[in-house]
Amino acid sequence: MSRTITLAHGSGGAAMKALVEDVFVGAFGEVAREDAATTRLAELAAHGETLAFTTDSFVVTPLVFPGGDIGKLAVCGTVNDLATAGAVPLQLSCSVILEEGLEIALLRDIVRSMAETARQAGVRIVTGDTKVVPHGACDRLFVNTAGIGVVRRGVAPSSAACRPGDVVLVSGPLGDHGAAILAARGDLALETTVESDCAPLHRLVGRLLDAVPGTCFLRDATRGGLATVLNEAAAASKVGIELSETAVPVRDAVRGLCEILGLDPLYLANEGRMVAVVPGDAAEAALAALRADPLGREAALIGRCVADRPGRVVMDTAFGGRRIVDMLTGEQLPRIC
């Protein structure tokens, strides 16, 4: 087999079949050999009554970064999108767009990473597709994943369900993924020990929903970061959200990087952090549930929902002032997911 992707690998012939068998089937195990995977409805219904379905595309640069790679990112991102709907993730698809000239050894490593992450998350990659484009038509490798899961009975988180008196929680320090990607790009002479927080969060969410079935809102704070996620919730729920800057967890290394570059950690992307809004009287139970999971040990209560200033997010600063936290406008950090 060639050491790099050629246009023949997208021809539908022997070269493509060999690539799929060697790289993808070899890592994922048995996947659908027909044009679609099939699943018995009884298998899904055993988990609940409502199906959750999501899809996402991943175009990160570089393909491999501290704490992960585009394959791990694709699995975690799709699993986490299902988790925010209160769903138990079950199956994923994997479609890739390969640029002519991509090293097959690198592709094999990324696919193995996908397979290992899916195994750890307890989900199956059951179907997929490959396409090859000429050199220069894409940035080496794009990945699309779709996922299905079943929503847990008795839960219904929604961006429109927040009410005055609810509190805002995060599952850990913010901005690790965005900072790690920025440093890994090599455009700036910066050295940092920050690694991406990329991780599947459905088991963490499961702990939270077991403890607080009435959780109002769940979201993984990816593009646009915490600020954008909370602005979306405030607008949909018609509440104000007040944050405390001193309560928002940010690692010193991330904060230092932001200070050097003039960035705000509230807008940096996260790929392993969950934002939750729960009723105020459930705050202690929610924090205890999050902190009982390895991915939530540094969970924190960072704010509350209020009746004032509906649709607006404000922050009490460490200096005793108050500032408006708007939704991200423009592009703060390119190619982070």
N, C-alpha and C positions, 0 to 999 in steps of 0.2 A: 504493500500500500504506500502511496505517496506520503511524504512527511508534511505536506501542506494541503489545504483545501484547494481543489481545482474545480473548474466549471463542470467537469464530468461528474463530480459528486452530487450535482443537482439535476442530473439528466433523467433520473428515474430508472436508470439501467443498473448494470452490475456494480459500477463504482459506488453508487448511492446505496445499494443494498449492502455492500460490504461495509461501508461506513456506519450505517445504522446498526447492523448486527454487531460490529466490533465495538463501537463507542457507546451506543445508547442501550441496546438490548443487553450488552455485556454488563452494564452498570445497573440498569433499572430492573433487570430480570424480565419475566414474561410480561409483555405489553400487547395491546390489541394488534393483531396481524391484519384485521379487516380495516375498513375506513372509519369505524367508530368502536369505542369500547362499550360494553353493555354491563349493566348492573341490575340484579334482582331488586325490585321495589321493596320487597320484604326486608332486605338488608338495610336499606335506608330507613324504613319506617320503624325499625327497632330502636332508633335513636330519637325519634320525635316525629312531628307531623308536618313541619315546614322545611322546605328545601332552601338552602342558601347557595347562591351561585355568583362567582366573581371572576374577573379576569384582570391581568395587569401585564405591562411590558417593561422591560428592564434594559437600560442603555448606559450603564455606569462606565466611567473612565477613571482609573484604569480597571481592567477586568478583574485583577487580583489586588487586594488591598489589605492592610493590617486588620485582622479579625474576620476576614471572609473573602468572597469572590462573587461574581455575578450569578453563579449557580446557587450558592447558598442564599444569596439575596432574593432570588426569584422564588425559591420555596418558602422562605420565611415571610416575604411580603404577601404572598397569596394566602398562606395559612393565617397570618395576622388579620388580613381583611375579612376572612371568614369568622375569626374569633370576635371581631368587633361587632358582628351581627348576633353574637351569642351562640354561634354554631360550633359543633364538633366537626373539624375538618376530616374528610375521608379520602377524597381522590383528587389528583391533579392531572392536568395535561402539560406537555412541554413542547413548544414549537420554537425552532431556532432559525435565524437568518444568519448565514455564514458568509463572510467575505472571502473571496478568492485570495489565497495566500495565508490564511490563518493557519497557525501551526496545529497539527492534529494532536500532538502531545499535550498542548495547552487545553485544547477542547476536551480531550479525554480526562484531564485533571478536573476541569470544571464540571463535567457530567458526573464524575465520581463524587464530587462534593455535593452536587444536587441529590444524588442517590443516598448518600450518608445522612444529609440533613433531613430528607424525607423519612428515612428509617427512624431517626431519632425522634421525629415529630409524630410518628405513627400514622403517616399517610402513604398512599400508593400513587405512583406515577403510572397511569394506565394507558395513555395514548399520546401521540405527538406527531410532529411533522418537521421536515428539514427543507430549507430553501437555500440556494447558493446564488450570490450576486457577484458581478465583476468587481475587481479591485477598485476601491474608491467609491463604491455605491453605498457602503455602510461602514460603520466604525468597528470592523473586525467581527463582532458578534453581538447580535441582539437576541434577547430571549423573551418569549411570551408564555405565561402560564395562566391557565384557568383552573378554578377549583370548585368543588362542590362539597357541601357539608349539610348537616341537619341541625336546625336550631333547637336548643334545649327547651324543654317544656317549661312554661311559666316565666320566661324572660323575654323582654322586648325593649332592649336599649335603642334609643333614637336620639338624633340631634335636636329634635323638637320636644324632648321630654324633660328638660331641666326646669326647675322651679326655684323661686326665692327660698333660701334656707338650705338648699343643697350645697355640698362642698366638692371641691375639685382636688383630685389626687393624681399624682404621677408615680409610675412604678420604679423610677430610678433617675439618675443624673441625665441631663439633657445635652444633646449636641455632639455626642461621641462619634456617631457615624459621619455627620457632615465634616467634623474636624479631621477625622482620619482620612476621608477621601481627599480633602483639600491638601493635606500634607503629602499624601501618596502621589498626587498628580505631578509633583516635582517642578511645578512652575515657579515656586518660591524656595529660597534656601532656608527651609525650616526643618527642624528636627523635633519630633514629639513621640512620646510613648503611647499616645492615645490609640486605641483600637476601636473598630466599629462595634456597636452594641448589637449587631445583627443576630436575631434569635427568634425562634417560634414562640409565641406568647399564649397559645390556646390553653395550655395547662394552667398557667398563671391566671388567665381569665376564668377558667373553670373554678379555681379556688375562690376567686372573688364572687362569682355568681352563686356558688354554694353558700357562702356566708351572707351575701346580700343579693337575693334574687331580684330585688327591686332596683338594682343599679340602673340609673337613668340613661347614661351616655357612656359609650366606649369608642375610642379611636386611637389608632397608632399614629403618632405624630411624625409623618414622613416629610414629604416636600412641603415647605412653608413652616414646618416646625410647630411648636406648641402654640405660638401666637395665632397662626392661621386656623388651627383646629378649634381653638376656643372662640375665635371670632365667628366661625361657622355655627357653633353651638349657640352662642349668644343671639345671633340673628335668627336662627330657626326657632329657638325657644322664646324669643322676645323677653330675655332677661339681661341684666347687667352682670358682668363677672369681674370681681375684684381679686387681684393677686397680690401676694406679698413677695417682694424681690428677695428678701432674706430667707424665705422658705423654699424658693425654687432651687433644687439641687443641680449644681454644675461643677464638674471637676475643675481643679485649679489649672490643669494643663489646657483644658478647653477654654476656660475663661481667659487665660493668658494669650492663647492664639487669637481669640476674638479681639482682645485689646490691641494686639499688634496690627491686626488687619482691619480694624474698624468695623467688625461684625457684631451682631447681637445674637447670643446663644438661643434666645427665644425663637429665632427663625431658622436655626440650623436643623437639618434633617436628622431623624432618629429612625432606626430600623429594628429596635428591640425595646422600645419604651411604650407603655400604654397610658393613655389619659383616660381617667374615669370621673364621672360625676355621680355621687351617691347622696341619698337623703342625709341631712345633717346628723340625725340620731343614729345613723349606721356608720359614722366615720371611724370609730374605734374598731368595730368589727371588720370593716373593709381594710383598714391599714394592717390589722393583725393577719388577715388572710393573705394579703400581698407579701408581707414581710416573711411569711412562713415558706415562701417559694424562693429558691436561689436567685431567680431573675427579678425578684421584688424586694430584696433585703434592704434596699435604700429608698423604698417608697416614702413619699412625703405628702402631707396635706399642704397645698400651696395657695388655696383661695376659696371663694364662696360665690354663690349666685345671689343676686339682690334684685329688688324690684326697680331700683333707680337705674337710669341710663340704659333702657332696654336696647339690646343689640350692640352694646359697647363693652370693650374690655379695658380696664384700667389697672395700673400697678402702683402700689405704695412702694416707693423706692427706699433704698438703704439709707439715703440722706434725708429722709423725712418728707420728701415731696411726693407728687403723684403725676404719672404720665399716662397718656393714652397709648394702648398697644393695638396698633392697626393690623389688619391682614397684610401679608407680604405683597408688595407691589414690585413688579420687575423680577429680576433674577439675581438672588444673592449668591448662590453657589451652583455652578453648572454641573450637570451629569452626575447626580448623586444616587440615582436609583434607576 
